Every structure is written in C-alpha cells, then in structure tokens.
C-alpha cells in the first residue's frame, strides 16, 4: 500500500485510543490527517499541536512557529496554506512529484524570559532588558521542532539529509519503510555533530501515561537502535539543555525535537 495512504489511514484508531488517557504534558507532534487524490498529485493536510493526550489536539503553537516542507529534491519551501487556530495549526500541501517529503513545524532559537507580575509567573518572549529587573526570574533560549515524513509513490532520500540545526534525529533506514520485527537506527545530532550517551524516548499510540513505550541511548557515534513490537504510530522525542556561553544575561538553552513515524507489519 502507498505510504501516503497508510500513514493517514491509521489516524482514527490513534485518536480513539489516546482519548482514553493522558501522557507526558505538552508533548508536541506534527501528524498527517487526510488526503485527496487528484490525478497524478495528492493533497495532504496535517495537524501541529501540543497536548497532554498523544496525537489529540490541545494547544496550538501559534505565531511563534513556522511551517516548512522539504521536497524530494531536497529544497525547503514554506507551507502555502495554513490555518493557525487555538488548539492546533492545520496545513495543506499538494504533492506533485513522487518521493518523500519532510514536513516540519519549527520555533527557531528564540529568547524567552520568565517573569513574576502581580504574584503570577509566566514566560514572555524577549530578553531580560525588556522587563523590570525585579520581575525577572530567568531567561532562556528555546529551539523546538516537530517533523513527519510522507512518501508519494516510492520513498526517496532527498528530504532526509541532516540540517545542522541545534538538535535533530536523522534516520539511517528510510522512515517510511520501517516494519515490525526489524530494528532501525537513528543518529542524534546537535549543530551537525553526533551526541554520545543521549536518550531518545519513543511513545506509542497504544500506551498511556508519562512513561515512553521504548527508550534508547546513543552510543559514542551518536547512533541508537529501536525495535517496535507493534505496527502503528510512534513519536520519537529527544531534548537537551545546558548553559549558554557568551551572554551573561541568558541563563541557558533548551532544545527539543519530535518526529512521528508509522510502523507497518512485514
């Protein structure tokens, strides 16, 4: 079955399962949800949201994010049609060339400051200098990205190349050709360099609660092997934080990355 159709077709079962329980708070995901075939092309829609319930829309990322598609040619383009709502952002794409597309929602590295005003604590965009000194609690730079891959026809690798961004998960095997009973390998990169001894958490559509279905830790080359036992949707998530060098007004950084995959039976 064409991967485009299969990855969309599992969504209804996913939603029915995940509505029964909650998972880790404010997990972000980007998920294909429908398609319309028109001759040699296809229209695909996707949701991007943060939610306590996996793959069930909760809170939209809003205007701080941008949405992109990398085509089989490896070129990056803005998503042409978007609805930015309260609970989610919905995008629509026309796929005209056979091959694999990477769809992504990105919050580029951005400075946020936690302030306390009238007894309430909140995160606000901007640096310390934009707020009264007595109200500032801390200031951090955040980078966040959610990704999924969609193949029209035979999968291709032009959209799979590393980006050199602050944090990413790169696939050795094709993400649209993963099957149960066979391990697949990913690399965690930070600014294009592999990270050793770094955790990846894998969340299944079938499981509830705050604990991931699978976990793995990268080796000295940044590689990690994952073996899904069931077919269905999985969300791979990793994050990192640390001190920010070179700016005494910034307390640190936090980077986050998620990628949704669809695992098929052999």
VOSEMAR-795427 format. One record per residue (C-alpha): residue in three letters; x, y, z. Coordinates in steps of 0.1 Angstrom, whole numbers, padded with zeros to 4 digits, always signed. Layout:
% residues N
ALAXYZ
...
//
This chain:
% residues 266
UNK+0000+0000+0000
UNK+0012+0035-0008
UNK+0028+0050+0023
UNK+0009+0083+0019
UNK-0024+0064+0023
UNK-0013+0041+0051
UNK+0002+0069+0074
UNK-0031+0088+0071
UNK-0053+0058+0075
UNK-0042+0050+0110
UNK-0052+0083+0125
UNK-0088+0075+0135
UNK-0077+0044+0156
UNK-0050+0066+0172
UNK-0074+0092+0183
UNK-0098+0067+0198
UNK-0071+0051+0218
UNK-0054+0083+0230
UNK-0087+0099+0242
UNK-0089+0073+0269
UNK-0058+0085+0288
UNK-0032+0112+0291
UNK+0006+0112+0285
UNK+0035+0135+0292
UNK+0024+0171+0295
UNK+0026+0194+0265
UNK+0041+0170+0241
UNK+0042+0183+0206
UNK+0036+0164+0174
UNK+0030+0170+0137
UNK+0007+0145+0121
UNK-0008+0139+0086
UNK-0046+0135+0088
UNK-0062+0134+0054
UNK-0056+0132+0017
UNK-0074+0138-0016
UNK-0060+0122-0048
UNK-0063+0143-0079
UNK-0048+0126-0110
UNK-0010+0124-0106
UNK-0009+0145-0075
UNK-0024+0144-0040
UNK-0034+0170-0014
UNK-0023+0162+0022
UNK-0034+0180+0054
UNK-0016+0179+0087
UNK-0021+0190+0123
UNK+0006+0205+0146
UNK-0003+0208+0183
UNK+0008+0204+0219
UNK-0012+0181+0240
UNK-0013+0161+0273
UNK-0030+0134+0251
UNK-0009+0120+0224
UNK-0020+0129+0188
UNK-0051+0147+0202
UNK-0051+0184+0196
UNK-0048+0205+0228
UNK-0030+0238+0223
UNK-0018+0254+0191
UNK+0018+0267+0188
UNK+0006+0299+0174
UNK+0026+0326+0155
UNK+0060+0318+0171
UNK+0063+0288+0148
UNK+0069+0285+0111
UNK+0060+0255+0089
UNK+0080+0241+0060
UNK+0081+0213+0036
UNK+0113+0198+0021
UNK+0106+0180-0011
UNK+0122+0150-0029
UNK+0146+0175-0045
UNK+0159+0185-0010
UNK+0147+0221-0013
UNK+0129+0238+0016
UNK+0097+0257+0009
UNK+0071+0274+0031
UNK+0038+0256+0036
UNK+0015+0275+0012
UNK-0019+0271+0031
UNK-0022+0274+0069
UNK-0049+0278+0095
UNK-0034+0289+0128
UNK-0060+0281+0155
UNK-0064+0279+0193
UNK-0059+0241+0196
UNK-0038+0234+0165
UNK-0023+0247+0133
UNK-0036+0229+0102
UNK-0016+0230+0069
UNK-0024+0218+0034
UNK+0001+0207+0008
UNK-0001+0195-0028
UNK+0023+0166-0035
UNK+0031+0166-0072
UNK+0064+0147-0075
UNK+0068+0111-0064
UNK+0092+0106-0035
UNK+0095+0116+0002
UNK+0086+0149+0018
UNK+0096+0162+0052
UNK+0070+0184+0068
UNK+0082+0204+0099
UNK+0070+0229+0124
UNK+0098+0250+0138
UNK+0104+0275+0166
UNK+0138+0288+0156
UNK+0161+0296+0185
UNK+0143+0323+0205
UNK+0148+0341+0237
UNK+0121+0338+0264
UNK+0121+0353+0299
UNK+0102+0340+0329
UNK+0088+0369+0349
UNK+0066+0373+0380
UNK+0040+0400+0378
UNK+0013+0406+0404
UNK+0021+0373+0420
UNK+0018+0353+0388
UNK+0047+0336+0369
UNK+0047+0335+0331
UNK+0071+0331+0302
UNK+0073+0360+0278
UNK+0092+0364+0245
UNK+0122+0387+0248
UNK+0152+0392+0269
UNK+0158+0404+0305
UNK+0162+0440+0294
UNK+0126+0442+0282
UNK+0112+0437+0317
UNK+0117+0453+0351
UNK+0147+0438+0369
UNK+0127+0428+0400
UNK+0102+0408+0380
UNK+0127+0386+0361
UNK+0132+0351+0373
UNK+0153+0336+0345
UNK+0159+0339+0307
UNK+0165+0310+0283
UNK+0169+0304+0245
UNK+0145+0278+0232
UNK+0146+0258+0199
UNK+0118+0234+0191
UNK+0109+0213+0160
UNK+0083+0187+0151
UNK+0087+0166+0120
UNK+0070+0139+0100
UNK+0078+0122+0066
UNK+0053+0114+0038
UNK+0061+0094+0007
UNK+0041+0097-0025
UNK+0049+0066-0045
UNK+0084+0051-0039
UNK+0103+0066-0010
UNK+0133+0088-0018
UNK+0162+0102+0004
UNK+0165+0138-0008
UNK+0144+0151+0022
UNK+0163+0130+0048
UNK+0196+0150+0048
UNK+0208+0165+0081
UNK+0201+0202+0086
UNK+0228+0213+0110
UNK+0202+0227+0134
UNK+0206+0228+0172
UNK+0190+0193+0176
UNK+0177+0167+0152
UNK+0171+0129+0147
UNK+0184+0115+0114
UNK+0174+0082+0100
UNK+0197+0055+0086
UNK+0168+0034+0072
UNK+0140+0052+0055
UNK+0114+0064+0080
UNK+0086+0054+0056
UNK+0099+0018+0053
UNK+0101+0007+0089
UNK+0085-0026+0098
UNK+0078-0046+0130
UNK+0104-0072+0140
UNK+0133-0053+0124
UNK+0154-0027+0142
UNK+0160+0007+0127
UNK+0188+0031+0135
UNK+0188+0068+0141
UNK+0215+0094+0149
UNK+0210+0123+0173
UNK+0229+0154+0161
UNK+0235+0188+0177
UNK+0246+0215+0153
UNK+0255+0188+0129
UNK+0277+0168+0154
UNK+0267+0134+0169
UNK+0258+0133+0206
UNK+0270+0103+0227
UNK+0251+0089+0257
UNK+0220+0108+0248
UNK+0184+0094+0254
UNK+0156+0091+0229
UNK+0121+0084+0242
UNK+0097+0065+0219
UNK+0059+0069+0226
UNK+0034+0045+0211
UNK-0002+0052+0201
UNK-0012+0022+0222
UNK+0003+0032+0255
UNK-0008+0058+0281
UNK+0009+0075+0309
UNK+0040+0096+0312
UNK+0065+0067+0305
UNK+0076+0060+0270
UNK+0070+0026+0254
UNK+0107+0024+0244
UNK+0139+0042+0253
UNK+0173+0040+0239
UNK+0206+0058+0245
UNK+0231+0068+0217
UNK+0265+0052+0216
UNK+0298+0070+0211
UNK+0289+0077+0174
UNK+0255+0091+0183
UNK+0237+0060+0170
UNK+0207+0044+0186
UNK+0188+0012+0176
UNK+0150+0009+0180
UNK+0128-0022+0176
UNK+0090-0015+0176
UNK+0070-0046+0185
UNK+0037-0035+0171
UNK+0026-0017+0139
UNK+0012+0018+0143
UNK+0023+0053+0150
UNK+0053+0062+0172
UNK+0066+0095+0184
UNK+0103+0098+0188
UNK+0113+0126+0212
UNK+0146+0140+0224
UNK+0157+0171+0242
UNK+0188+0188+0256
UNK+0196+0218+0278
UNK+0226+0235+0292
UNK+0244+0267+0300
UNK+0245+0294+0273
UNK+0280+0306+0267
UNK+0289+0342+0258
UNK+0259+0361+0272
UNK+0257+0366+0309
UNK+0221+0378+0306
UNK+0209+0344+0294
UNK+0207+0316+0319
UNK+0207+0287+0295
UNK+0192+0269+0265
UNK+0166+0242+0259
UNK+0163+0224+0226
UNK+0135+0199+0217
UNK+0128+0176+0187
UNK+0100+0152+0179
UNK+0094+0130+0148
UNK+0063+0110+0141
UNK+0067+0077+0122
UNK+0043+0050+0110
UNK+0055+0014+0115
UNK+0039-0013+0093
UNK+0037-0051+0096
UNK+0062-0070+0075
//
